[in-house]
């Protein structure tokens, strides 16, 4: 959790500095928004992938159960 907080703070400072020094036109704004969105999604995926059987993105536990059942025989 500390990693996410430090990463979010660092990226916030980085994108604020990009916004301060970027020219004020549509292309720069769209590029900053797309980059910000992609970084936000990457930060969202870190805790989601840490718990694969719960959350918004889930995988099925059925193949693992079948494999464990086969190994137990």
Secondary structure as UniProt FT lines:
FT   HELIX           2..21
FT   HELIX           26..50
FT   TURN            52..53
FT   HELIX           62..72
//
